[in-house]
Amino acid sequence: MVSKSYSNLLELVSGEPPSLGRLNRRLPRVMMVSGIIPDLTDSDSDSSSTSSSTSGRDRTIIVANHLPFRAHRRASGWSFSTDDNSLLLQLKDAINPHSDMDFIYVGCLRDEIPPSDQDEVAQSLLETFKCVPVFLPSDLLSRFYHGFCKQHLWPLFHYMLPLSPDLGGRFDRSLWQAYVSVNKLFADKILEVINPDEDFVWVHDYHLMVLPTFLRKRFNRVKLGFFLHSPFPSSEIYKTLPVREELLRSLLNSDLIGFHTFDYARHFLSCCSRMLGLSYESKRGYIGLEYYGRTVSIKILPVGIHLGKLKSVLSLPETENMVAELTEQFRDRIMLLGVDDMDIFKGISLKLLAMEQLLMQHPEWRGKVVLVQIANPARGKGKDVREVQAESYAMVRRINEAFGQPGYSPVVLIDRPLQFFERIAHYVVAECCLVTAVRDGMNLIPYEYIVSRQGIERLDAVLGLPREAPKKSMLVLSEFIGCSPSLSGAIRVNPWNIDAVADAMDLALELAEPEKQLRHEKHYRYVSTHDVGYWANSFLQDLERTCKDHVRRRCWGIGFGLGFRVVALDPNFKKLSMEHIVSAYKRTVTRALLLDYDGTLMPQASIDKSPSVRTIETLNSLCQDKNNMVFLVSARSKSTLMEWFSPCDNLGIAAEHGYFLRLSGDAEWETCAPVADCSWKQIVEPVMKLYTETTDGSTIEDKETALVWSYEDADPDFGSCQAKELLDHLESVLANEPVSVKSGTNNVEVKPQGVSKGLVAQRLLSIMRQRGLSPDFVLCIGDDRSDEDMFEVITTAMAGSSWTPSTEVFACTVGRKPSKAKYYLDDTAEIVRLMQGLASVSEQLPINLPSI
């Protein structure tokens, strides 16, 4: 049974009637398979489920839009055949010889199954192939696949903006609702077979981008990976999508997100930065995003091909016969080969224009060179597909009429589906392969071509090659396809530049044989070592590494609809309870309070950073309690803090990260470090001015002992990039100066060495010891890295003998994030409410000591 909260999540987001959730009930329960769990109730949704797999093997649930099987209706019932071209089947075959991994598939069949036969088909697929089919009504399937996936996501991810109804179409919310509904139905099917404590779930491609949210909501600790097989567009393109944040947050409910290239990953990270305010870090080669206490890892690895399968096809008699036929057909000709889907992004028409240009500019190739263009059926349908077909046919006719001769057609267009061995045979014969898509996610055609050209001995004989002859191949590749970065020996082209593509084709034909052989050897080494097994094993190993600390984290869900996310924290990291701290505050008599300002008492996003009247009143109430010693610890200059907090006579102030210290309003300022020599400012200031001039929105703040370059109002990506460069620049020019260069929240700061907020905490403890006082209540609150020094001092003192065992210590950070503090509060509003609560307690309590 699906959790009620699941239905609520779907209804909140999509507006679909809850009756959709009943569509999957046609499938029988699947209790007979090991590792499958019984009906779940809402109480089971906690991720600490105690169910365990009855199988001793690791198991991965592979989830994709389509199952790697085809269904066939026979007189005796239904039969099934494998789709050998399916990547999902190939990865299972490539992994299993090297591991004890078990697989279950969840997805739709490509064939329509009548409702009356769905139970039979589901049972047969489960028992025979370990597949759990998702059956979708035809109208829902059409709105999901041909509607939202192919009309909105697929064009946008390939950089086509919906500028008019003819280009992708306007956003249709009913199609989005269908997309969410289908993702929810997929989640329902996964729930029927998942053992959440043991199984890994691997979701594939853009059809199922909101599925991670449904799974994470049901099982907070689910071990979940997602791989995107299409491009991911730049933030300027992606941000035009009306549901952009919903998709980003759903993807971030995965543990590991995979991309084919660095460009795609960089675009995704940029979108997370610009739209969600998230930053990423690279640690020991792994890229990670901190998202509510969870680390979402980013994987960059292009998929490979199944070498064993391809080599077995090369050995087939059918392939050998086909190679012999093609060799005879193109005797005394040189074959150039293109293999593309007939859609708007594969650049078939641009390739044909380049072929026309080649024959115009190089008459010597007329009658010798033939371009064989295999046009696979388009996966989508619509006006754009029909236009591409019409344009391609017209161009082929024009080129053949202009440059054809008796018995010679310069372009051969094959517009029927070819069997795999037929395609391989064309690879074997082709002198050069042209892949000139204007945008493509990965495209494995070049990999298949390279392995096919490596060939086998029998095919070499058919081609008339001597025994052990060096192999050769040539590739002309678009810069805009995912495999291009991994094939450095290819001739890379901009497919929009017709002249450049024509020149590349000429170069591929003219290149010396030894050069062709060297390029082929380099490519074959890469392709043969980075096959589909390497890709799948690497992804699953990283997924296991990312999920290894799930068990020891405390998890709970927050948010509604597709804004749902899971907070994961160390078991010792707790939210500060108002009741707990007020109780401790009431029963203690010697209290120390250390408070950060920016980001703690004042939100970072505030334009006016000066304290409000209410903040001053709260601080005064706390300071007037003679049982309290209150310190405001800030990175700001002492002149600014003196101006802002002059009404607070008894407030201790630490300025410039604690370099300057004042115990109260009438006390003299003292320093916590030796008097600084600030001659280094003459070196730093010109450097910072240079970066300020070149970074719009950045500023410089000159303090007595420090200089701060801030990029809070600059473009986040450019500002972060400039900050890293500035940090390196300053570290190099200040190598011999007694200063430290630190990167903070939207800033880079240069200050004297050894100065930190930890000094303030140490100084406060020292003052209290000098006065013979031992605090029985310590509260320390901050929000960023600089405050971690205070937390460390407080924590060390608590672990040592500085305080009595009964001392109540509260080190608290703002926001759920890794910290040396034991407690957290969500935001500055909660901090302010806490301080106001303590201030009201102080106004009511009797005073127990004369003064601190």
N, C-alpha and C positions, 0 to 999 in steps of 0.2 A: 504494500500500500504506500502510495506516495504521501509524504508529509503534507499536512494542510498548509504549512508555511510556504511550501513550494508553490502551491496554487496562488497563494496571496502574492508572492513575488512576481509571478507571471502577470497576474491581473493588474498589479500596480504599474507595470512597465508597458504592457502591450494593449491592455484594454480588451483582450480576447475573452470570450465567455469561458467560464471554468469547464464547460462541457468538453473542450478540447482535450483536457487531461484524461478523459475517459476513452480516447481513441486507442490507446495502447493496451486496453484490457482484453483485446482480442488474442493477444499472445498468451500462451499458457504459462503458468508459473514453472520455474525451471529448477526445482529443488534437487533433481537427481544428479546434478553436476557438482563435483567437489569444489569447495570454496564459495558456493553460492549461499546467500543468507536468506532467511525467511522474511515474511512481511514485516515492514518497519513501522513503528509508531513514532509520534513526535518525540517521545522521550528518548528515542534512540539517536536523535540528531546530534547529541553531544559527541564530540570527536573522541572521547575516551571510551568508545565502544569496546566491549570485551570480546567480540566475535573474533575467531581466528580461523585461518585457512586449514582445511583438512588435507590439503596438498602440501608436501614439503618443498615444492619448487617455487621459485620466484615467478610471479605472474604479472603480465602487462596487458592492460585493456587498450587495444588500438581503436581509436574512434575517428571515423572519417565520413564524409558525405556519402560515399559509395562503398559497398562491400566488394572485395576482390573476386566475386563470383557472379555467374550468370545463371538464371533459372530458365528451364525449358519444360514446356508442357507436353507430356507424352500421354498416350492412351492409357498406360498403366499408372500414371501419376506424374509427379514432378521429378525432374532430374536436374543436376547442377554441374556446371563446368567452371574451371578456374580461369580467371582473367590473368594470363601470364604477363601482361604488360603492367599490371598493378604494382606500384611501388610498395604497397603495404604487404603484399604477398612476398615480394622480393626481400624485404627487410627481415621478415620472419625466417625465410630460407637461409639468408646470409648469416643470421645470428645463431640459429639453433645448433649448427655443428660445433660452435665454440662455447656454448653456454647451456645451462639447464633452465633457460627461460621458457615459460609457457605463455601462450597468447590467446586472447579472446578478441574477436572483432565485433564492433558495433557500428552499424551503418545501414543505409538504404540499398535495396536492390535496384539495378537499372531497369529491371523488367517489372511491369505492372502485374500485381498479384490480386485476383478477385478476393473480396472480403471472406467469402466462404472457404477459401483455400489457405488463408493466412496462418491459421493455427498449425495446419499440416506442414506448411513450408517452414515456419519458424522452428517447429520441433525437429524437423529433418536437418535444417542448417545447424542447429545447436548440437545435435548428437553427432553429426558427421564431420562438421568443419569448425565447431566451437564458434559459431557466429550467432549474434543476436540481431535480427533485422528490425529496422524501424520502418513501419508501414505508414505512409503519408497519403491522405486523400488527394486526388489529382488536382483539385483546385488549390489546396494549401501548398502542394509541391510546386505548382506553377508560380504562385505568388512568392514563394521562398526562393526557388532556384532561378527561374527565368526572370523573376521580378527583382527582389532586393539584391540577390547575389550578382546576377549578370547585368542588371540595369543600373545598379548604384555602386556596389562595392568594387566589382571587377574593373569597370572603366576608371573609377576614381583612383584605385590602387595602381593603375597603369597610366596615371597622370592626365586623364581626360576630365576636364571640368564640365559640369552640366550647365554650360552657358546658354543653351537653348533646349527646347523639348526634343530636338533631333539628336542632340549630343548627350546621351545618357538619360535624359528626361529629368523633370523636376522631382524633388524628393517626395515620395508618397508614403505617408505614415502607415497606411494599411499594409504596405509591403513590409515595413519595419516590424509591425505587429506579427505578421506571418513569420518573419525571420526569428523573432524571439520565441514564438510558439513552437517552431520546429526544434530550436535549440533545447527548449524545455522537454519536448518529447524524447530527444536523445538522452537527456539527463535521466528521465524516467527509466529508460532501458538500461542505462548503466547501473542504476540503483538495484535492478533485479539481479545483477551478477557480481557486484563489487564486494570485496572484503576490504573495508577502508583502512584497516590497520596493516594490511600486508601488500595489497595490490598497488601497482603503478598505473596511472592513466596517461596515455599519450594521445593528445588531440591534434588533428591535422587540418590546417588550412582555414581560409577566411570564411568558409561556410558556417563555422562553429565558433565564432569569436566570443559569444556571450555564454557559451557552455561552461567555462570555468567558474562563473559566478554561481550558477545553479548547483554545481558540485561542491564548491567551497561553502556555500550556505548550509548544505546538508551535512557535510563532513568537514569540520574546520581544519583537520590535519591531513586531508587527502593529499596524496603524493602525485602531483599533477604537472605534466609538461605539455607545451604547445609549440608546434612548429608551423611557421607561415611559409607556404611554398610560392607565394606570389611576391611581387615587390611590395615594399612599404613606402608610400610617397613622402615627399618632404612636408614639413609642417605647414607651409603655405598652401599646399594642395589639400592636405588632410583636414585642416581646420575648417574647410568649407562644408564638411559633413555635419548635418544638424545633430547627429547622435555621436559626435566625436568622443565626448568624455565617457559616455556609457561603454563604448567599445574599449577605450583605453583602460578604464577601471576593471572591466571584465578580464582583459588580458592579464592585468596585474594580479588577479586572483590565482594565476598559475605560479608554480615554483620556478620553472625554467621556460624561457621563451627563446625559440630558435629562429635564426634567419640565415639565408644563403650567403649574404655578403655584408661587409662592414657598412656599406652605404645604407642598406635597409635598416640595420640595427641603429645606425646613427640617426636616421630620420625618426625612428620610433622613440629613441631617447630624447631627441629634441622636442618631440610632441609632448612627452611626459614632463619635460622641463617647462615648456611654454604654457601648457594648458593645466597642468596639475601642480606646478611648482616643485617637482621632484628633481633631485640631482643624483648622479650616479658616481660610483668610484670603481677603480680597477685595483684589485688586490691579488697579487701573485698571479697575474694573468687572467683572472676571472673578473668580468664586469658584473656589478651588482647594484640594484636599486633598493634602497631602504623604503619600505612601504608599510607603515603602521607596525613596525617592529619585525616584520618579515623581510628577508632578503630575497628579492626576485632576481634570479641570475639570467644573464643574457648570453646566448650561445651563438657563435658565428661559425658556420661550417656548411659548405655546399654539399648537397646530396651527390651520391655517386651512382654508378650503374651496377647491375648484377653480372659480373664477369663470367661466372659459370654458365648462366643461362645464355648469354650472348655467344660464348664459345661453342656451346652445344648446338646452337642454331647454325653457326658457321660450318659445323660438321655434317649437317643434314644433306642427304642426296638432292633434295629439292633446291637447296641453296646452290649447290654445285651446278645443277642443271640451269638454274636461272642465271648464274654468272656466265656460263657458256653462251646462253642466248644473248645476254647483253653485250658480251665481248664480240660476238658475231654482228649484232645490230649496229654497234658503234665502232666497227673496224675502221681504222684510219681516221678516227675522230677522237677528240679529247672531251671527256664528259666533265662538266661542272654540275654539281648537284645541290638542289635546295629541297629541304623537307620542312614544311610549315603547315600549321592549321590555317584554314581560310578565314582569317579574321582581320580586323583593322589594325592590330598591333604587330603582326608578323612581317610587315613591310614587303609583301610579295610584289606589289606594283613598283615600289622603289627599286627592287632587285631587277625587275624586268627593264626598267628605264636604264639602269646601269649596264645591263647586257646590250641594250640598243646602242648606248654610248660607246661601249667597247668595240662593237662592230663598225660603228661610224668612224672612230678615231684610229682603229687598227685594222685596215682592210686585210692584212695578212692572216687574220684569224677567221675570215669568212670561209665557210666550207670546211673548217677544221674543228671549231669549238661548238659544242652543243650544251645548252643549259637544260637539264632535266629538272623540272619543278614538280615535286610531289606535293599535292595540295590535299591535306587531310580535311575531313568535314569539320566545320566549325562546331565548337561545343555550345555556343549560344545560338540564338536565332533572331531575326529581325531585319530591319531595313538596312543597317550597316553591313550585315553579312551579304545581303543580295547585291549591294553596291560594289563591295570588294570583288565578288565573283564576276559581275558584269565588266568591271574595269580590267580585271586580269585577263579575261577571255579576249577583250577588245585589243589589249596590248599584244597578246600572243599572236593574234591574227595580223596585226600591223607589222610586227617584227618579221614574222615568217614571210609575209608578202613582199617586204622591202629587201630582205637579205637571203631568202630561201632560193635554193637551186633544185634542179631535178634530183631526187633522192636525198636531199638535205634540207632539214628544217632546223634553224638555229635554236628554237625553243620547243621543247616537248613538255606539255602540261598533262600531268596524270591527276585527274580529279576524282578518282575512285579510291575507296579504302584498300590499302595494300596489306597483305599478311606480313608478319614480322620477317619471315625469311626473304620475301621479295624486297623489302626495304634494305635488309642487310646486304643482299646481292648488289643493289645499286651502290651502297657504300663501298663495297669491295672494288667495283669497277671505276668509281669516280676519282678523277685526278685531284679535284679540289671540292670542298664542301663550303657552301655559302649560307651563313646564318645571319641575316641582316634585319632582325626584328627591331622595331623602334622602341619597344619596351617588353621585357619578358622576365619572369621570375627567375628561372634557372636555365632550362632548355638543355636536355641531355643529348640532343642530336650530335653535337661535336664529339662527346665522349664515345658514343656508339660508333661514330665514323672512325675515330682513331683506333679503337680495338679491332674493328673490321679490317682496316688497312694493315694491321699487324698480321692478320690472316692465319692460314694454316697451310701445310705443305701441299695438300691436294688442290686447294684453290690457286696456289702459286703456279701449279702445273697447268691449270686451265687458262690462267692469264699469260702463260708462256714465259714465266720468270724462271731464271736458273735457280737451282737448289741453294738455299741459304743466302739468297740475294738480300741486300739491305732493304729495309722497308722505308716507305716514304709516304707522307700525306701533307696536304696543305689546307689551312683554314682561313677563311675571311669572316671575321666575327664583328658583329655590332658591339659598340662600347656599352650598350644599354641592356645587355642580358647578363644574367647572374653568373654564368660560367666564364665570362670573359676574363675576370681577374686571375683565375686559376690556370689559364692557358696563355702563358706569356710568349709562346712562340708563334701565336696566330697573328695574322695581319689585322689589326683592329681598325675599324672604320666608323665614321659617323654616317649612318644609313641615309640621312637626309641629304648628304653631299654626294650627288650622283657622280660627279667627276672623280671624286676620291674613291668611290666604290669601283668604278670602272678601272681606275689606275691600279687598285688593289687586285682586281681580277687579272689584269695584265701581268702584274708582278708575280702573282702566284703561278702563272703559266711560264714565265721567263726564268724564274729562280733556278740557280744551279742545282743539280741533283744532290750533291753532298749537303747543301744547305737544307734542302727539303728533308733529307734523312736525319740531320741533327735535330731539326724542329720536331719531327715525328718521335724520335727517341725520347726527347725531353717530355713531350706530352704523354707518351705511353707510360713512362715511369710514374708520372703523377696519377693518371687515371687508374692504372693497375693497382696502386697502393691506397687510393682513396675511393674504394668502391662503396656500394650501398651498405655492406656489412660494417665497414670502418665508420661510416656516418652514424648508423643506428647504434652501434656499440658505444661510440663516443657520447652520443646524446643520452643514452640510458645511464651510462656511468656518471655523467654530470648531474642527471636528475637524482640519482641515488645520493650523490655527494651533497646536493642542495637540500635534500629532505632528511639528512641523517640526524638533525637535532630537533625534528618535529616532536618527538616523544617527550622531551624535557621542557618544552615551552608551554606556557599557559595561553590558551586561545579562547577568544570569544568574538562573536560577530556584532558589527554595528552597521547602521545605515539601512535605507529602504531601497526597494527595487534594484535596479542594476548599479546603484551606488553602494550596494552592500560590500563590505570588506571585513577581513578578519584581523584583529589585533593579536599579535603574538609576542609575549614577553617572557623574560626569565622568571622562574617561579618566585624568586626573592624580590622582584620588582613589582611594587603594588601601588595602587592609587591611594593617595593620602586621604584618609577618612576624616571628615570634619569633626565627627563626634569623638574620634580617638584623640586628635590633637587638642581639641578644646578641653577634654577631660584632663589630659596631661598638663595643659597650660594652667588649669585651675588649681591643681594640687601641688604645683611647683612654686618655688620662691626665688630662685636665682636663674634668670633666663638670659640667653644670648641669642640675638636675631641678626643674621647676615642676609641682606636682600640686594639682589641685582636690580637694575632699573630698566634699561632698554630690553624689551622682549619678556620682561617679568612683570613689573608694575605698569609698564607702558607697552602697548602692542607695537611690534616692529613696523607695521604698515601705517601707523599714524603719521600724518604730516606734521602736526604740531606736537613736538616731543615734550613740551613743558608739562609739569604735573598739574592735575586739576585741583580745584579747591578741596574736593572730597579726599583726594590722595593726601594732601597736606594735613587735613584734619585727622585722618586715620593714623598717619605717622606721628603726629603730635600726641594723640591718645596713647599710642604705644610707648612713646618716649617719656611721657609724664608718669607712667607707672614706674616707680622707683625700683621695682624688682627686675626691670628690664634694662639691658644694654643693647641698643639698636644701632646697627651699622648699615649704611647704604654703600654698596660696593659697585663702582661703575667705571667704565672705560673713558668716560667723558672728562673734560678738563675741570680743574678745580674752580676756575672762574665761573663756568657755566653752572656747576653744582651749587656754588655759593649763592649765585643769583636766584636759582630756582628754589632752594630749600632754606633760604634765610629765615622764614617764619618758624622753622623747627629748631629751637634753641638747644635741645638736648640730643639731637640726632648726630651720631658719629658718621663721618663721611670719609670714604676712601676714593680718591680720584686717580685717573689714569692707571687703571688696573692695580691700584694699591701703592703706587709709588709715593703719592701724597696721602697723608692721614691726618684727620682732625677728630678728636674725641668728642667735641661738642661745639656749639656755635661760638662760645667765647674763648675757646682754646686756640693755641697756635698750631699752625700746620707743621707737621714733621714728616720726615721721609723714612720709608721702610727699607731703603737701599742707599748705598753711597751716592754722594752728589754726582749727577750725571754730567759728562762732557758731551755737549750736543753739537760739536763741530761736524759730526757726521751728517747733519741736516743739509749742509752745503752740497754734499754728494747726492743725497736722496731727493731733495726737492726738484732739481732739474729733470731727474728721471721720471718722477711722478707727473710733472707738468707735461712731459712728452706724451705719456699715456692718457692724460686728461684731454689733451688737444685732439687725440685720435680716437677717443671713446666718448661718443655723445652721451650725456647724462651722468658722467662721472665727476666726482669732486675730490678736493684735498682738504683735510682738516689738520691744522697745525696746532699741536698741543705743546706744553712746555717741554715735555720729555719725549714726545712721540709724534710721528707723522702717520696719518691714515689716508689711504686712497680708497674711496667708496664708489661702488658701481651699482648701488641700489636702484637707481632710476635709469640704468642703461639696459640695452637689449640683454636678456639673461645669458644667451649662448655666447654672444660676442664679449660681454663683460667678463664671463667666467674664463674665456680663452685669453683675454688680455690680462686678467688677474694672474693666471698661471705663468704667462710670459713675464709679467712684472716681477713676480716672486723670484723666478730664476735670474732675471736681470739684477735685482737688488742683492740677492745672495752672492752673486759673483763680484759686484763692485764693493760690497761691504764685508768681504771675507776676513779682513784684518781689523774690523771695527768691533768694539764691545757692545754689539746690539744683536737683537734677534728679529728675524723677519717672519711674521705669522700671517697665515690666511684665515680669515674669519667669515662670518656670515655677510656676504656681499662686500667684503673689504679686504685690503692688505694693509697690515700695520707694521711699522718699524718702531721698536722701543728698546730701552736698555736691557741688557741681559740680566736674567735672574728676577725680573719684576713679574709678579703674577698675583692673582687674587688670593692664592694660597698664602701669600705673605700676610694679608690682612687677617685671615683666620688664625694664623700663628700668633700675630701681634695681639689679637683680641684675647686669646687664651693666656698669653703671657701677662697682659694687663690684669686679668682677673686673678691669676695666681699671685701677682705682686700685691694685690689687695686682699689676699687671703680668702678669696671666694672660689668656690667650686660649683660650676653651673649644674643644675639638675634638669635643665631644659635648654636644648640647642636646636634652633631652626635655621636652616641654610637653604635659600632658594635661588636658582639661576636657570638660564635657558640655553647657553651655548658652550662652546669648547673652553672658553676662558674661565667659566664657572666650575669646570671639572676639577681645577686645582683646589678650589675651596672644598668641594665634596671629598677629595682625596685626603686633605688635612683632617677634616671632621671625622671621616671614617677611620683613619689611622689612629687618631686620638681615642676614639671609642674602643678600638681593638687593644690599645695599650693601657697604661695605668693613669692616664691624664685625668680621667673622670671616675666617679664612683659607679658601681654596677647599676645603681638605680637611676642614673642619668637618662633622661628621655631625649633621644637624638633623632631629628627629622631632616635628612638631606633630600631635597625635592627638586626635580627638574620639570621644566615646562614642556609638555608633550610626551607622547609615548615613543621613546627612542633609546638606543643603547646608552647607558650612563653609569657613572660611578655612584650616583645617588640611588637610594633604596626606594624612594617614592617618586610619584609623578602626579601632576595635575594637568588637565587637558589644555588650558589656555590661560591668558592673562586675566580674563574675566573671573575664572575660578580663583586665581591668586588674589585678586582684589577682594573677592567675597571672603576669602579666608582671613585676610588681614583685617578687614572690617569686623569680622566675627571676633577675632582676638582682641581688637581694640574695644569692642563693646563689653567683652569679659573684663578687661582691665578697668573699665569705668565702674564696674559693679563690685569688683573684688576689694577687700580690705588690704592695706599695704602691710607686708610682714617684715620688711627690712627698712632701715633708715635711708639707704642709698646704695647704689652700685657704682 
